Amino acid sequence: MPEDSQASTTQPGDDSTDLGVKHPEPGYIDKVNRGMKEKAIAERAKSMNMNYVDLSSMPINPDYLHLVPKEEAAKAFLIPFFRIGKKIRLAIAHPTNQDALAIINHLKNEDYQININLASEESIQTAMRFYESEEFSPKDEGFENIIDESQIEAFAQEIEGLQALKNKLASVTAEEALNVINVGAMKTQASDIHYQPEENHVTVRFRIDGILQDIFDLDKNTYQYIANQLKYQAKMKLNVATKPQDGRFYFNFNKRKVDVRVSALPTEYGETFVLRLLDSGEKAMTLSGMGFAGRNLELLEKATKASNGMVLVTGPTGSGKTTTLYAMLRVFNKPEVKIITLEDPIEYHIENVAQSQVNEKRGYTFGAGLRSVLRQDPDVVMIGEIRDSQTAETAAQAALTGHVLLSTLHTNSAVETIPRLTNIGLKPYMIAPAIHTIVAQRLVRVLCKECMARKPITEAERDEISRFTDAPAELSHAVGCTKCSHTGYSGRTVIAEVFAFNDEIRELVLAEKSSMEILEATKKTGMVSLKNDGMKKVAEGVTTLEEVQRVSEETQ
């Protein structure tokens, strides 16, 4: 026999031919092992009186996956794989998994009928690929659109007053209840919703025109359903109630997207939630529309014509600082001007402006972001807040190198901005040439035009107002009606003090003179104090003496 007829077809070290056994096909052993595991899972399901499912080769409609966010599904080893209306079939690997049980309880609270099927971890992990399919499109970067426009309109028609909110909650699901409260808040132009647990009930409060108003109380059971729904929509951990959490979602109202930022905090009587409502479709106001007038308006309009320098707006939280910056950006916003903003969060979307949102958790801070922004060759930069020396120094350098920089600080008065910057770490030799204009402001409630009443001025009122401006014969007072939710006020306007740096003020800053000396210099320029501006609006019948006294501090 020829020598080559004896050649072996096996590879070196392969003795399967000698044993008379053929090699199994690739993956054969894995298939056998997997089959044995699946058989064991099926027997376990039978012993637990549960259904069994193998998802490894089962197609899943990606639309079902919106019922459970991907991160929660992966953590709980749970996935929805079939749905008809309110009937859902879930695959679950561990029936006692707390994350899985929290999801199941949440779905039950939403009136879904749940059919639970036992599956292996491998089977569920295989099915998780459908979250990555082209057919599955996460809703707007993780936002959850909780209600459509037609439902919003139906709710809005039913909710004519705040008391109707509570009555409506008794007849709807937890998802609808949350929507009803959100719609009620939008109808009353609330900026925030507060859920505050007490020992025997939970108080729901709206911040309307800057003032918290008690709306109604909820029983603890109803609140728990709403809280679970809120956490689910905001992508919070459903089974965590002892640690602070932050989340977000949105809903549509009158064809506008309302972005909702949610903060949860554990308290003695349960989790308390605060929801900040940011109406993305709301247009940024004009400076005059906000209430700036006279010399204050003149100085701000002059600042919007500047080619460089810092414009700083100061005041406490909720005083409208960011709204003022947006109003200024509207003036700056021209085809030949490049504007970039760094915000947390983006409150209004402005056409032709590059807006970027900082993310502190990922290291994208105002300071780090500002350095990157300046490499984009902008003409105008707006940063939400100066919080530290790094941001302050970079902002000042930007103002000194041909950029207009707009930002905010937390101080009580315009003059106090200078020592505040010094305390942050900015040197006087940088503050003096960098700053163009400083604004300090508050928001006061505007009298409701439907119910306001005029009364003769009292002697005490005349004495108070006369210290700042001419007192009228009559003053307007708040009454209250259904149009203003019985508060007597509807809307808000700004009271402010504004001054621009001149040579004298710069020299005082460089010499590190006291705030009192700088204040005297600003008075020489004609600066109107916060309280003075407020008293003028009282005399004009825009607001009340009580409102101005509530929010202002005398700075003369």
FENQUI-V267079 format. One record per residue. PHI is phi in radians with two decimals (none if undefined). D_CENTER is the distance of its C-alpha to the mean C-alpha in whole Angstrom. Layout:
# FENQUI-V267079
PHI&D_CENTER / PHI&D_CENTER
This chain:
# FENQUI-V267079
none&86 / -1.04&85 / -1.09&82 / -1.27&79 / -1.25&80 / -1.53&79 / -1.12&76 / -1.48&73 / -1.64&70 / -1.55&68 / -1.47&65 / -0.96&67 / 1.44&66 / -1.70&65 / -1.90&68 / -1.15&67 / -1.15&70 / -1.09&72 / -1.50&71 / 1.33&71 / -2.08&67 / -1.45&65 / -1.14&61 / -1.23&58 / -1.13&56 / -0.98&53 / 1.43&50 / -1.08&53 / -1.10&52 / -1.07&49 / -1.14&49 / -1.12&52 / -1.09&49 / -1.17&46 / -1.05&49 / -1.15&50 / -1.12&46 / -1.13&45 / -1.11&49 / -1.14&48 / -1.13&44 / -1.10&46 / -1.16&49 / -1.12&46 / -1.07&44 / -1.11&47 / -1.19&48 / -1.71&45 / 1.01&45 / -2.04&42 / -1.35&42 / -2.08&42 / -2.51&41 / -1.97&41 / -1.58&38 / -1.07&40 / -2.16&41 / -1.64&39 / -1.26&37 / -2.17&34 / -1.21&32 / -1.04&28 / -1.09&27 / -1.15&28 / -1.23&25 / -1.18&22 / -1.20&23 / -2.37&22 / -1.01&20 / -0.98&22 / -1.09&21 / -1.22&22 / -1.10&25 / -1.15&26 / -1.19&26 / -1.59&27 / 0.87&30 / -2.46&29 / -2.64&29 / -1.38&30 / -2.18&33 / -2.74&34 / -2.70&33 / -2.31&34 / 1.03&32 / -1.63&31 / -1.72&33 / -2.23&32 / -1.89&34 / -1.95&32 / -1.74&34 / -2.45&34 / -1.59&35 / -2.29&35 / -1.05&35 / -1.78&35 / -1.10&31 / -1.14&29 / -1.14&26 / -1.15&28 / -1.13&29 / -1.12&25 / -1.14&25 / -1.09&28 / -1.10&27 / -1.09&24 / -1.13&26 / -1.12&28 / -1.11&26 / -1.58&25 / 1.21&29 / -1.41&29 / -1.64&33 / -1.79&33 / -2.01&36 / -1.70&36 / -2.16&38 / -1.39&39 / -2.50&38 / -1.40&39 / -1.02&36 / -1.08&38 / -1.11&37 / -1.21&34 / -1.08&33 / -1.10&35 / -1.21&33 / -1.08&30 / -1.10&31 / -1.18&30 / -1.15&26 / -1.68&27 / -1.24&29 / -1.14&29 / -1.26&29 / -1.61&26 / -2.08&23 / -0.94&19 / -1.39&17 / 0.87&15 / 0.99&14 / 1.59&13 / -1.31&12 / -2.06&14 / -1.38&15 / -1.52&16 / -2.83&18 / -1.66&20 / -1.11&21 / -1.15&24 / -1.17&23 / -1.02&21 / -1.10&24 / -1.12&26 / -1.12&23 / -1.07&23 / -1.19&27 / -1.40&27 / -1.74&25 / -1.57&27 / -2.41&26 / -1.13&24 / -1.15&27 / -1.12&27 / -1.01&24 / -1.09&25 / -1.12&28 / -1.18&27 / -1.09&25 / -1.21&28 / -2.09&29 / -2.25&26 / -1.32&25 / -1.09&22 / -1.10&20 / -1.18&21 / -1.06&21 / -1.08&17 / -1.11&17 / -1.06&19 / -1.14&17 / -1.07&14 / -1.13&17 / -1.04&18 / -1.13&15 / -1.19&15 / -1.16&19 / -1.64&19 / 1.04&16 / -1.30&14 / -1.68&11 / -2.51&10 / -2.10&12 / -2.05&14 / -1.90&16 / -2.09&19 / -1.22&22 / -2.01&25 / -1.09&29 / -2.04&30 / -2.76&27 / -2.20&23 / -1.62&22 / -1.76&19 / -2.25&18 / -1.94&16 / -1.63&15 / -1.97&17 / 0.93&18 / 1.49&17 / -2.03&19 / -1.27&18 / -2.13&21 / -1.20&22 / -1.75&22 / -2.91&24 / -1.88&25 / -2.01&25 / -1.33&27 / -1.10&26 / -1.15&27 / -1.06&25 / -1.09&22 / -1.09&23 / -1.09&22 / -1.18&19 / -1.09&18 / -1.08&19 / -1.10&18 / -1.09&14 / -1.13&14 / -1.13&16 / -1.14&14 / -1.50&11 / 1.07&13 / -1.61&14 / -1.31&18 / -1.21&20 / -1.69&23 / -1.97&21 / -2.28&21 / -1.99&22 / -2.32&19 / -1.12&16 / -2.42&13 / -2.19&9 / -2.72&8 / -2.78&6 / -2.75&9 / -2.52&9 / -2.50&13 / -1.74&15 / -2.48&16 / 0.89&19 / 1.10&19 / -2.09&15 / -1.54&12 / -1.86&10 / -1.46&6 / -2.06&5 / -1.76&3 / -2.03&7 / -2.16&9 / -1.98&13 / -2.44&16 / -1.24&19 / -2.30&22 / -1.02&25 / -1.91&25 / 2.19&22 / -1.27&19 / -1.86&16 / -2.12&13 / -2.19&10 / -1.94&8 / -1.72&6 / -1.70&7 / -2.04&7 / -1.43&10 / -1.17&11 / -1.48&14 / -1.24&15 / -1.42&17 / -1.12&17 / -1.43&20 / -1.50&23 / -1.09&24 / -1.20&27 / -1.14&24 / -1.31&22 / 2.11&26 / -1.23&27 / -2.60&31 / 1.02&34 / -1.15&34 / -1.03&30 / -1.13&30 / -1.05&33 / -1.16&32 / -1.22&28 / -1.14&30 / -1.15&32 / -1.11&29 / -1.31&28 / -1.81&32 / -1.23&32 / -1.74&32 / -2.88&31 / 1.96&30 / -1.69&27 / -2.00&25 / -1.95&23 / -1.97&21 / -2.09&21 / 2.60&20 / -1.28&18 / -1.02&14 / 1.46&14 / -1.71&17 / 1.47&16 / -1.05&16 / -1.13&14 / -1.08&15 / -1.11&19 / -1.08&18 / -1.09&17 / -1.08&20 / -1.21&22 / -1.07&21 / -1.06&22 / -1.27&26 / -1.17&26 / -1.24&25 / -2.30&28 / -0.95&30 / -1.50&31 / -1.96&28 / -1.64&26 / -2.11&23 / -2.25&20 / -2.11&17 / -2.11&15 / -2.34&11 / -2.66&8 / -1.66&6 / -1.33&8 / -1.61&8 / -2.25&12 / -1.71&14 / -2.01&17 / -1.13&20 / 1.24&22 / -2.04&20 / -1.42&19 / -1.94&15 / -2.19&14 / -1.81&11 / -1.26&12 / -2.43&12 / -1.03&14 / -1.12&15 / -1.79&17 / 1.47&18 / -1.59&17 / -1.65&17 / -1.04&17 / -1.12&21 / -1.16&21 / -1.15&19 / -1.10&21 / -1.07&24 / -1.21&24 / -1.06&23 / -1.13&26 / -1.34&28 / -1.56&26 / 0.99&29 / -1.48&26 / -1.62&28 / -2.23&24 / -2.18&22 / -2.08&18 / -2.03&17 / -0.98&14 / -2.84&16 / -1.65&19 / -1.96&19 / -2.54&22 / -1.14&26 / -1.08&25 / -1.15&22 / -1.07&24 / -1.17&28 / -1.12&26 / -1.12&25 / -1.12&28 / -1.10&30 / -1.11&28 / -1.14&29 / -1.48&33 / -2.01&33 / 1.65&32 / -1.96&29 / -1.62&27 / -2.13&24 / -1.87&21 / -2.80&19 / -2.21&18 / -2.48&19 / -1.79&20 / -2.45&23 / -1.44&25 / -2.44&27 / -1.13&28 / -1.13&31 / -1.15&29 / -1.10&27 / -1.16&30 / -1.12&31 / -1.13&27 / -1.12&27 / -1.12&31 / -1.12&29 / -1.14&27 / 2.24&30 / -1.45&30 / -1.38&34 / -0.97&35 / -1.19&37 / -1.70&34 / -1.13&32 / -0.99&35 / -1.44&35 / -1.46&31 / -1.43&30 / -1.75&31 / -2.53&29 / -2.18&27 / -2.15&25 / -2.06&24 / -2.57&23 / -2.40&22 / -1.98&21 / -2.02&23 / -1.30&23 / -1.65&26 / -1.08&29 / -1.21&29 / -1.22&31 / -1.34&33 / -2.28&34 / -1.05&34 / -2.24&37 / -1.78&40 / -2.33&42 / -1.02&44 / -1.24&43 / -1.51&44 / -1.10&46 / -1.14&43 / -1.14&41 / -1.09&43 / -1.10&44 / -1.17&40 / -1.24&39 / -1.13&42 / -1.17&41 / -2.15&39 / -2.76&40 / -1.20&43 / -1.50&42 / -1.42&43 / -1.32&45 / -2.27&42 / -2.10&39 / -1.53&36 / -2.27&35 / -1.36&32 / -2.10&33 / 2.02&31 / -2.69&31 / -1.16&29 / -1.14&28 / -1.92&26 / 0.98&25 / 1.08&28 / -1.66&26 / 1.53&29 / -2.27&26 / -2.59&24 / 1.57&21 / -2.42&21 / -2.36&23 / -1.62&23 / -2.09&26 / -2.64&26 / -2.26&29 / -2.37&29 / -2.53&32 / -1.84&33 / -1.20&35 / -2.17&38 / -1.07&41 / -1.10&42 / -1.15&38 / -1.09&38 / -1.13&41 / -1.14&40 / -1.16&37 / -1.09&39 / -1.48&42 / 0.98&39 / -1.29&40 / -1.23&38 / -1.07&36 / -1.13&38 / -1.17&40 / -1.18&37 / -1.07&36 / -1.08&40 / -1.20&40 / -1.20&37 / -1.14&39 / -1.10&42 / -1.39&39 / 1.69&39 / -1.07&35 / -1.66&34 / -1.25&32 / -0.91&29 / -1.19&31 / -1.09&34 / -1.08&31 / -1.13&30 / -1.15&34 / -1.11&35 / -1.26&32 / -1.15&33 / -1.09&37 / -1.43&36 / 1.44&34 / -1.37&31 / -2.45&30 / -1.97&31 / -1.06&33 / -1.08&31 / -1.14&28 / -1.14&29 / -1.15&30 / -1.18&27 / -1.88&25 / -1.81&27 / -2.21&29 / -1.17&33 / -2.14&33 / -1.73&36
